[in-house]
Amino acid sequence: MSKKIKNNVQRKFFALVAMLFTVANTFAQGNGMAGITDATSMVSGYFDPITKLIYAIGAVLGLVGGVKVYSKFQSGDPDTSKTAASWFGGCIFLIVTATILRSFFL
C-alpha cells in the first residue's frame, strides 16, 4: 500500500472512532426520556378539559342548529331536511372526534 492510501485509511478510522465516542456521549446524557415523560404527562393532563369543552361546543351547536331548523321548518323552506342533516352531522362529528382523540391519547 502506498503511504498516501495508508494515511487516508488512518484518517477515516480516527474520524469514525471520534464519531462513535461523540454519539455514545450524546446517548449517555439520558435527559431525553425524562423530557418525553414530562411532555406526555402535560399533554394528557389537557385532554379532560379539552374533551369537555368540545362536548360543550357540540351542545351549543346542537341548540343553535335546532333553532335554525325549527325556523326553516316554520317558514316552509324546502331544504329543511338538508339543513337538519348538516347541523346534526356537525354535532356528531364533534362528539366522535373528541371520543376518538381521547381513546388514542389516553
Buried (B, 14 or more C-beta within 10 A) or exposed (E): EEEEEEEEEEEEEEEEEEEEEEEEEEEEEEEEEEEEEEEEEEEEEEBEEEBEEBBEBBEEBBEEBBEBBEEBEEEEEEEBEEBBEBBBEBBEEBBEEBEEBBEEEE
